[in-house]
Amino acid sequence: MASTETRSKKTKKSAKKKAAKKSSARSGLRSAGSITAPAAAKKKTAKKSPASASRPAQWLTAFPKDFLWGTATCATQIDGGDLHSDWAKFSQTPGRIADGKDCLVACDHWNRFEDDYKLMKSLSFNAYRLGVDWSRMEPRPGEMDHAALNHFRGMLDSLRKKSIRPLLTLNHFTLPQWWLERGGWTKESNLENFLNFVSYIVENVGDLVSEYTTINEPNVYAMFSYMDGLWPPAKKGLSGYFQSMKVLRNMAIAQGRMYDIIHETHALKGFARPYVGVAKHVRIFDPARPDNRLDKDRAAEAEYRFNYMWTDSIHDGRLQGSLGKNEKFHDGPCWDFVGLNYYSRDRIRFRASAIAHLFISQEEVKDAPTNDLGWEIYPEGLYRLLHQFHDRYRLPIRITENGIADASDNRREEFLMAHLQQIARALNEGISVEGYYYWSFMDNFEWAEGYGPRFGLVEIDYETQARKVRKSAQSLKKMIAQARKSSR
């Protein structure tokens, strides 16, 4: 997961929860903009009788029996021990991380995975989105760490034994430092190095994994690394903007190649048929002033560039928008499902001084509930995006990330309920949503924000590495149980 606010933006206190004002005729839900518990859920907690107390809330009946109830993490953010990544170097550079700490230990998950997976199983998850860091597997050019590979196979095998289905992310922002120094994603000639790593992983773990998210949030990586200068290699300005377009172009080309490598390798090795998608950060972009022509124009431009330009390209197999001139790079779509990472919405205002951002600026949130980072909590946005991506691509959808920074754990339960209701609403309207992966399973290193934001269902004491299941995690477990009961 990635912060889409600059580090300089001050963390805000949550606004008071608003009462919902209208219901959905189709699903019986209250206004999605509120995170106040819906009427159905409140009736359930009234406990009029043992029978009514065990009866699932009506909206939970929308989830099919085979729905994937999952959680998500990123290797760099939790594993610890990888000294060869760009983030290992970057996080040790003074002034780069908000709390002055690095990612070298994180949650020590690499050594504690078995206990963490037992905890995951105890919370009733049957799916888990995890990552593998290229820098750990190939710390120096052409030098593969087979011991690290075998350890990672042990992690995957542990998940399988616990009937937790792995969804493997092949690139989640982090790169080997040596590859970044060669130009990283900005040079198409560098792709062979990355694709060799992909082949190595798929050939060696494809017997344990059949589902992949190839690249995590290409749009966020390009923006923060090459436009805003917040992540390595910390480029920005107009020159950074042009480099960011090269990054996105090369990531699209790599997507086509990866898609073929994964499918061909699984067929050649006799592995299970693979299922390949991406994890795409998406947001709602509404004009700050709905009647202002310039705000509406910039909101539409932001929506296309951030949400759709890259996915249109990989769906058509042709480089579109600022990525190219409709050049063909793949024979048709190079994804089997859509993965959406959703957190918030932006209210967009035209700003003449924002040249490097195409005159697009983000309005400060003033009149809505927010998380600990000041991001607006807007559950209805998930419903809107499910409809938009369904109508645009007609592919199955998974929510590959959705979560809240909430150190007090006072808002997470309602956040979960409100967003799951929006998924139920979409399911009732015939949209194919296959699974939900909450971000994050545990508190972690949140990139330039450091260890301050607390997204985890499991609280981490970073001094002792003790794990503590939060109350909201137990609430989610009950929701999962009720949904499964009602789908039988």
TIPAKOL-469257 format. One line per field, with one value per residue (C-alpha): residue number from 1; y, z negated, x; residue in three letters. Coordinates in nm, 2 decimals. Each point is the difference from the previous one (the first is absolute). Example, Ala and Ser with C-alpha at 12.3 -4.5 7.8 and 13.67 -1.06 7.14 Angstrom:
nr <- 1,2
v <- -0.45,0.34
w <- -0.78,0.07
u <- 1.23,0.14
rest <- ala,ser
! end
This chain:
nr <- 1,2,3,4,5,6,7,8,9,10,11,12,13,14,15,16,17,18,19,20,21,22,23,24,25,26,27,28,29,30,31,32,33,34,35,36,37,38,39,40,41,42,43,44,45,46,47,48,49,50,51,52,53,54,55,56,57,58,59,60,61,62,63,64,65,66,67,68,69,70,71,72,73,74,75,76,77,78,79,80,81,82,83,84,85,86,87,88,89,90,91,92,93,94,95,96,97,98,99,100,101,102,103,104,105,106,107,108,109,110,111,112,113,114,115,116,117,118,119,120,121,122,123,124,125,126,127,128,129,130,131,132,133,134,135,136,137,138,139,140,141,142,143,144,145,146,147,148,149,150,151,152,153,154,155,156,157,158,159,160,161,162,163,164,165,166,167,168,169,170,171,172,173,174,175,176,177,178,179,180,181,182,183,184,185,186,187,188,189,190,191,192,193,194,195,196,197,198,199,200,201,202,203,204,205,206,207,208,209,210,211,212,213,214,215,216,217,218,219,220,221,222,223,224,225,226,227,228,229,230,231,232,233,234,235,236,237,238,239,240,241,242,243,244,245,246,247,248,249,250,251,252,253,254,255,256,257,258,259,260,261,262,263,264,265,266,267,268,269,270,271,272,273,274,275,276,277,278,279,280,281,282,283,284,285,286,287,288,289,290,291,292,293,294,295,296,297,298,299,300,301,302,303,304,305,306,307,308,309,310,311,312,313,314,315,316,317,318,319,320,321,322,323,324,325,326,327,328,329,330,331,332,333,334,335,336,337,338,339,340,341,342,343,344,345,346,347,348,349,350,351,352,353,354,355,356,357,358,359,360,361,362,363,364,365,366,367,368,369,370,371,372,373,374,375,376,377,378,379,380,381,382,383,384,385,386,387,388,389,390,391,392,393,394,395,396,397,398,399,400,401,402,403,404,405,406,407,408,409,410,411,412,413,414,415,416,417,418,419,420,421,422,423,424,425,426,427,428,429,430,431,432,433,434,435,436,437,438,439,440,441,442,443,444,445,446,447,448,449,450,451,452,453,454,455,456,457,458,459,460,461,462,463,464,465,466,467,468,469,470,471,472,473,474,475,476,477,478,479,480,481,482,483,484,485,486,487,488
v <- 0.00,0.35,0.34,0.23,0.31,0.18,-0.04,0.36,-0.02,0.00,-0.29,0.10,-0.12,-0.19,0.21,-0.11,-0.28,0.12,-0.16,-0.17,0.18,-0.24,-0.37,-0.21,-0.15,-0.29,-0.11,0.16,0.19,0.34,0.29,-0.13,0.33,-0.07,-0.25,-0.02,-0.36,-0.07,-0.06,-0.38,-0.03,0.20,-0.23,-0.29,0.13,0.06,-0.37,-0.04,-0.37,-0.27,-0.07,0.37,0.04,-0.27,0.10,0.16,0.36,0.01,0.15,-0.29,-0.24,0.16,-0.16,-0.33,-0.32,0.01,0.36,0.06,0.16,0.12,0.24,0.16,0.10,0.10,-0.18,0.31,0.14,-0.29,-0.26,0.18,-0.12,0.10,0.23,0.03,0.18,0.36,0.05,-0.14,0.28,0.27,-0.06,0.04,0.34,0.28,0.20,-0.25,-0.18,0.19,-0.17,-0.04,-0.38,-0.25,-0.32,-0.24,-0.18,0.10,-0.27,-0.28,-0.20,-0.19,-0.18,0.00,-0.10,-0.32,0.16,0.28,-0.25,-0.18,0.33,0.06,-0.34,0.07,0.31,-0.22,0.14,-0.24,0.23,0.21,0.24,0.00,0.12,-0.12,0.25,-0.03,0.16,-0.29,-0.27,0.18,0.22,0.05,-0.02,-0.37,-0.13,-0.19,-0.07,-0.36,-0.01,0.29,-0.17,-0.32,0.21,0.17,-0.34,-0.10,0.31,-0.09,-0.36,0.10,0.21,-0.30,-0.23,0.25,0.02,0.37,0.07,0.21,0.29,0.08,0.36,0.00,0.37,0.21,0.32,-0.13,-0.06,-0.12,0.30,-0.12,0.00,0.35,0.13,-0.13,0.21,-0.24,0.03,0.30,-0.21,-0.26,-0.19,-0.07,-0.21,-0.32,0.01,0.02,-0.26,-0.24,0.04,-0.06,-0.32,-0.12,0.05,-0.15,-0.30,-0.07,0.07,-0.06,-0.33,0.19,0.31,0.04,0.36,0.30,0.38,0.10,0.37,0.19,0.35,0.11,0.34,0.06,-0.11,0.23,0.29,-0.02,-0.11,0.23,0.28,0.08,-0.12,-0.18,-0.35,-0.12,0.12,0.32,0.18,0.28,0.30,0.00,-0.23,-0.24,0.01,-0.11,-0.28,-0.11,-0.05,-0.22,-0.20,-0.06,-0.09,-0.25,-0.15,-0.05,-0.17,-0.22,-0.09,-0.15,-0.20,-0.11,-0.12,-0.22,-0.13,-0.10,-0.18,-0.17,-0.11,-0.15,-0.19,-0.12,-0.11,-0.16,0.24,0.10,0.25,0.35,0.30,0.33,0.35,0.33,0.19,0.34,0.30,0.18,0.30,0.20,0.34,0.25,0.37,0.22,0.25,-0.22,0.29,0.13,-0.10,0.00,-0.22,-0.25,-0.01,-0.06,-0.26,-0.19,0.02,-0.13,-0.28,-0.11,0.02,-0.15,-0.26,-0.10,0.09,-0.29,-0.26,0.10,-0.07,-0.35,-0.08,0.09,-0.10,0.34,0.30,0.28,0.35,0.14,-0.35,-0.03,0.05,-0.32,-0.22,-0.37,-0.18,-0.30,-0.20,0.10,0.04,-0.11,-0.04,-0.25,0.20,0.35,0.07,0.33,0.17,0.25,0.24,0.34,0.28,0.32,0.33,0.16,0.37,0.17,0.17,0.21,-0.05,-0.38,-0.03,-0.32,-0.16,0.12,0.28,-0.26,0.06,-0.17,0.18,-0.04,-0.22,0.22,-0.14,-0.38,-0.28,-0.08,-0.25,0.07,0.13,0.24,-0.21,0.03,-0.31,-0.04,-0.36,0.09,0.05,-0.37,-0.07,0.27,-0.14,-0.36,0.11,0.20,-0.28,-0.26,0.21,0.08,-0.34,-0.27,-0.20,-0.16,0.25,-0.05,0.27,-0.06,0.28,0.20,0.12,0.28,0.16,-0.01,-0.04,0.02,-0.27,0.20,0.04,-0.32,-0.22,0.25,0.07,-0.38,-0.03,0.31,-0.12,-0.36,0.13,0.17,-0.32,-0.18,0.27,-0.06,-0.38,0.04,0.20,-0.28,0.12,-0.28,0.08,-0.31,0.11,0.26,0.04,0.24,0.22,-0.09,-0.32,0.17,0.35,0.06,0.23,0.25,0.12,0.37,0.02,-0.25,-0.20,0.27,-0.10,-0.31,-0.19,-0.34,-0.24,-0.12,0.26,-0.02,0.11,0.09,-0.01,-0.36,-0.13,-0.11,-0.06,0.10,-0.06,0.31,0.00,0.10,-0.32,-0.21,0.20,-0.08,-0.37,0.00,0.17,-0.27,-0.27,0.15,0.04,-0.36,-0.12,0.19,-0.12,-0.37
w <- 0.00,0.07,-0.15,0.27,-0.22,-0.03,-0.32,-0.08,-0.03,-0.37,-0.15,-0.10,-0.26,0.13,0.07,-0.18,0.18,0.20,-0.02,0.33,0.18,0.26,0.07,0.30,0.14,0.15,-0.30,-0.30,-0.08,-0.16,0.15,0.10,-0.09,-0.37,-0.21,-0.25,-0.05,0.23,-0.14,0.08,-0.21,-0.29,-0.01,-0.01,-0.31,-0.18,-0.13,-0.04,0.00,0.05,0.35,0.11,-0.14,0.23,0.31,0.26,0.10,0.33,0.20,-0.09,0.20,0.32,-0.03,0.19,-0.16,0.19,-0.09,-0.09,-0.34,-0.01,-0.13,0.16,-0.07,0.18,-0.06,-0.05,-0.24,-0.24,0.07,-0.11,0.08,0.36,0.03,0.38,0.10,0.10,-0.31,-0.23,0.12,0.03,-0.35,-0.16,0.17,-0.26,0.07,0.23,-0.26,-0.22,-0.32,0.09,-0.01,0.27,0.14,-0.09,-0.28,0.06,-0.16,0.03,0.19,0.20,-0.32,-0.16,0.29,-0.15,-0.31,0.22,0.23,-0.30,-0.11,0.35,0.00,-0.34,0.14,0.27,0.31,0.30,0.22,-0.04,0.24,-0.07,0.19,0.09,0.02,0.30,-0.20,-0.25,0.27,0.22,-0.23,0.27,0.38,0.11,-0.36,-0.11,-0.37,0.01,-0.38,0.00,0.27,-0.21,-0.30,0.20,0.13,-0.36,-0.06,0.29,-0.11,-0.35,0.15,0.22,-0.31,-0.17,0.30,0.05,0.37,0.09,0.25,0.09,0.09,0.21,-0.04,-0.29,0.05,-0.13,0.24,-0.03,-0.06,0.29,0.24,-0.10,0.06,0.36,0.05,-0.13,0.17,0.20,0.26,0.21,0.04,-0.37,0.02,0.09,-0.35,-0.16,0.22,-0.08,-0.37,0.08,0.19,-0.29,-0.25,0.21,0.10,-0.36,-0.19,0.27,-0.16,-0.32,0.16,0.28,-0.05,0.06,-0.02,0.22,-0.09,-0.30,0.06,0.30,0.00,-0.37,0.06,0.30,-0.18,-0.33,0.14,0.31,-0.05,-0.38,-0.09,-0.32,0.09,0.17,0.22,-0.12,0.34,0.05,0.21,0.38,0.07,-0.26,0.16,0.34,-0.17,-0.18,0.34,0.11,-0.32,0.06,0.37,-0.10,-0.27,0.25,0.24,-0.29,-0.09,0.35,-0.03,-0.35,0.09,0.27,-0.21,-0.28,0.22,0.22,-0.30,-0.18,0.31,0.07,-0.36,-0.04,-0.28,-0.06,0.25,-0.12,-0.07,0.06,-0.09,-0.14,-0.32,0.12,-0.24,0.09,-0.14,0.05,0.16,-0.06,0.09,-0.31,0.15,0.19,0.22,0.08,0.36,-0.07,-0.31,0.19,0.28,-0.23,-0.20,0.32,0.11,-0.34,0.01,0.35,-0.07,-0.35,0.03,0.37,0.23,-0.11,-0.03,0.34,0.15,-0.15,0.08,0.37,0.03,0.14,-0.16,-0.05,-0.13,-0.10,0.02,0.38,0.33,-0.02,0.07,-0.04,-0.27,-0.07,0.19,-0.19,-0.37,-0.23,-0.33,-0.11,-0.28,-0.14,-0.34,-0.16,-0.29,-0.13,-0.30,0.06,0.25,0.11,0.05,0.29,0.06,0.30,-0.11,0.25,-0.19,0.01,0.33,-0.07,-0.11,0.31,-0.20,-0.23,-0.37,-0.29,-0.23,-0.37,-0.17,-0.23,-0.02,-0.01,-0.24,0.05,-0.11,-0.20,0.31,0.09,0.29,0.05,-0.09,0.29,0.03,0.29,0.21,0.00,0.14,0.27,0.10,0.01,0.25,0.20,0.04,0.06,0.28,0.15,0.00,-0.07,-0.20,-0.35,-0.28,-0.33,-0.26,-0.04,-0.26,-0.22,-0.35,-0.25,-0.21,-0.34,-0.29,-0.26,0.18,-0.06,0.37,0.16,-0.07,0.15,0.29,0.08,-0.03,0.22,0.28,-0.01,0.04,0.32,0.13,-0.10,0.18,0.32,-0.03,-0.02,0.32,0.18,-0.01,-0.03,-0.32,-0.09,-0.32,-0.25,-0.14,-0.30,-0.02,-0.21,-0.20,-0.24,-0.07,0.22,0.15,0.20,0.24,-0.04,-0.29,-0.21,-0.28,-0.11,0.20,-0.14,0.26,-0.15,-0.12,-0.22,-0.22,0.00,-0.29,0.20,-0.31,-0.09,0.33,-0.21,0.20,-0.14,0.19,0.01,-0.09,0.36,0.12,-0.22,0.13,0.36,-0.09,-0.12,0.32,0.20,-0.20,0.05,0.37,0.04,-0.20,0.20,0.33,-0.07
u <- 0.00,0.12,-0.09,-0.14,0.05,0.33,0.19,-0.03,-0.38,-0.09,-0.19,-0.35,-0.24,-0.30,-0.31,-0.32,-0.18,-0.30,-0.33,-0.11,-0.28,-0.13,-0.03,0.06,-0.31,0.20,0.20,-0.16,0.32,0.03,0.19,0.35,0.17,-0.06,0.20,-0.28,-0.12,-0.30,-0.35,0.02,0.32,-0.15,-0.30,0.23,0.18,-0.32,0.01,-0.38,0.04,0.28,-0.15,0.01,0.35,0.13,-0.19,0.23,-0.06,-0.19,0.28,0.23,-0.21,0.13,0.34,0.03,0.12,0.34,0.07,0.36,0.04,0.36,0.25,0.31,0.36,0.32,0.33,0.21,-0.25,-0.01,0.28,0.32,0.35,0.04,0.30,0.03,-0.32,-0.03,-0.22,0.26,0.24,-0.27,-0.15,0.35,0.04,-0.06,-0.31,-0.17,-0.23,-0.24,0.10,0.36,-0.01,0.09,-0.15,0.28,-0.19,-0.37,-0.22,0.27,-0.27,0.27,0.09,-0.34,-0.22,-0.12,-0.15,-0.14,-0.17,-0.15,-0.14,-0.13,-0.17,-0.16,-0.17,-0.17,0.18,0.01,0.21,0.32,0.16,0.38,0.31,0.34,0.29,0.23,0.28,-0.01,0.01,0.26,0.21,0.26,-0.03,-0.03,0.05,-0.31,-0.04,-0.13,-0.02,-0.24,-0.21,-0.02,-0.10,-0.27,-0.13,-0.03,-0.22,-0.23,-0.02,-0.10,-0.29,-0.11,0.00,-0.23,-0.24,0.09,0.02,0.30,-0.02,0.36,0.11,0.31,0.09,-0.12,0.20,0.33,0.30,0.35,0.23,0.22,-0.29,-0.12,0.36,-0.03,-0.31,-0.26,-0.34,0.10,0.19,-0.17,0.33,0.00,-0.32,0.19,0.16,-0.34,-0.16,0.28,-0.09,-0.37,0.09,0.21,-0.28,-0.28,0.21,0.09,-0.32,-0.27,-0.08,-0.11,-0.15,-0.25,-0.12,0.21,-0.01,0.29,0.06,-0.14,-0.13,0.21,-0.17,0.10,0.36,0.04,-0.14,0.18,0.34,0.02,-0.25,-0.02,0.35,-0.12,0.13,0.32,0.15,-0.17,-0.04,-0.25,-0.10,-0.06,0.30,-0.13,-0.35,0.15,0.19,-0.32,-0.17,0.30,-0.05,-0.36,0.06,0.27,-0.22,-0.28,0.24,0.13,-0.36,-0.05,0.32,-0.07,-0.35,0.14,0.29,-0.23,-0.25,0.26,0.21,-0.30,-0.10,0.35,0.06,-0.34,-0.10,-0.36,-0.14,0.10,-0.21,0.18,-0.10,0.14,-0.06,-0.10,-0.04,-0.32,-0.17,-0.31,0.07,-0.27,0.02,0.05,-0.25,-0.26,-0.11,0.35,0.10,0.37,-0.04,-0.21,0.25,0.29,-0.19,-0.08,0.36,0.12,-0.25,0.12,0.37,-0.01,-0.27,-0.03,0.29,0.22,-0.28,-0.15,0.34,0.04,-0.36,0.04,0.36,0.08,0.18,-0.25,-0.02,0.35,0.15,0.02,-0.17,-0.22,0.30,-0.09,0.20,-0.22,-0.25,-0.32,-0.05,0.29,-0.20,-0.26,-0.15,0.00,0.15,-0.10,0.17,-0.25,0.04,-0.15,-0.11,0.16,-0.18,0.18,0.06,0.16,0.32,0.20,0.33,-0.02,0.18,0.18,-0.33,-0.19,-0.17,-0.17,-0.01,-0.17,-0.24,0.05,-0.27,-0.21,-0.35,0.04,0.12,0.37,0.26,0.31,0.18,-0.28,-0.14,-0.37,-0.20,-0.23,-0.15,-0.23,0.30,0.07,-0.34,0.04,0.34,-0.13,-0.27,0.25,0.26,-0.27,-0.16,0.34,0.17,-0.26,0.25,-0.03,0.11,0.18,0.05,0.38,0.04,-0.24,0.07,0.03,0.27,-0.16,0.24,-0.28,-0.20,-0.32,-0.10,0.13,-0.31,-0.24,0.24,0.01,-0.38,-0.07,0.24,-0.12,-0.35,0.10,0.14,-0.33,-0.19,0.21,-0.04,-0.38,0.02,0.18,0.36,0.25,0.21,0.20,0.17,0.10,0.35,0.02,0.32,0.18,0.02,0.24,0.14,0.30,0.26,-0.21,0.27,0.08,-0.25,0.21,-0.16,-0.25,-0.31,-0.18,-0.20,0.03,-0.27,0.29,0.18,0.38,0.22,0.31,0.22,-0.08,-0.16,-0.30,-0.32,-0.35,-0.32,-0.21,-0.37,-0.09,0.17,-0.23,-0.30,0.11,0.03,-0.36,-0.11,0.18,-0.16,-0.35,0.06,0.11,-0.29,-0.25,0.14,-0.04
rest <- met,ala,ser,thr,glu,thr,arg,ser,lys,lys,thr,lys,lys,ser,ala,lys,lys,lys,ala,ala,lys,lys,ser,ser,ala,arg,ser,gly,leu,arg,ser,ala,gly,ser,ile,thr,ala,pro,ala,ala,ala,lys,lys,lys,thr,ala,lys,lys,ser,pro,ala,ser,ala,ser,arg,pro,ala,gln,trp,leu,thr,ala,phe,pro,lys,asp,phe,leu,trp,gly,thr,ala,thr,cys,ala,thr,gln,ile,asp,gly,gly,asp,leu,his,ser,asp,trp,ala,lys,phe,ser,gln,thr,pro,gly,arg,ile,ala,asp,gly,lys,asp,cys,leu,val,ala,cys,asp,his,trp,asn,arg,phe,glu,asp,asp,tyr,lys,leu,met,lys,ser,leu,ser,phe,asn,ala,tyr,arg,leu,gly,val,asp,trp,ser,arg,met,glu,pro,arg,pro,gly,glu,met,asp,his,ala,ala,leu,asn,his,phe,arg,gly,met,leu,asp,ser,leu,arg,lys,lys,ser,ile,arg,pro,leu,leu,thr,leu,asn,his,phe,thr,leu,pro,gln,trp,trp,leu,glu,arg,gly,gly,trp,thr,lys,glu,ser,asn,leu,glu,asn,phe,leu,asn,phe,val,ser,tyr,ile,val,glu,asn,val,gly,asp,leu,val,ser,glu,tyr,thr,thr,ile,asn,glu,pro,asn,val,tyr,ala,met,phe,ser,tyr,met,asp,gly,leu,trp,pro,pro,ala,lys,lys,gly,leu,ser,gly,tyr,phe,gln,ser,met,lys,val,leu,arg,asn,met,ala,ile,ala,gln,gly,arg,met,tyr,asp,ile,ile,his,glu,thr,his,ala,leu,lys,gly,phe,ala,arg,pro,tyr,val,gly,val,ala,lys,his,val,arg,ile,phe,asp,pro,ala,arg,pro,asp,asn,arg,leu,asp,lys,asp,arg,ala,ala,glu,ala,glu,tyr,arg,phe,asn,tyr,met,trp,thr,asp,ser,ile,his,asp,gly,arg,leu,gln,gly,ser,leu,gly,lys,asn,glu,lys,phe,his,asp,gly,pro,cys,trp,asp,phe,val,gly,leu,asn,tyr,tyr,ser,arg,asp,arg,ile,arg,phe,arg,ala,ser,ala,ile,ala,his,leu,phe,ile,ser,gln,glu,glu,val,lys,asp,ala,pro,thr,asn,asp,leu,gly,trp,glu,ile,tyr,pro,glu,gly,leu,tyr,arg,leu,leu,his,gln,phe,his,asp,arg,tyr,arg,leu,pro,ile,arg,ile,thr,glu,asn,gly,ile,ala,asp,ala,ser,asp,asn,arg,arg,glu,glu,phe,leu,met,ala,his,leu,gln,gln,ile,ala,arg,ala,leu,asn,glu,gly,ile,ser,val,glu,gly,tyr,tyr,tyr,trp,ser,phe,met,asp,asn,phe,glu,trp,ala,glu,gly,tyr,gly,pro,arg,phe,gly,leu,val,glu,ile,asp,tyr,glu,thr,gln,ala,arg,lys,val,arg,lys,ser,ala,gln,ser,leu,lys,lys,met,ile,ala,gln,ala,arg,lys,ser,ser,arg
! end
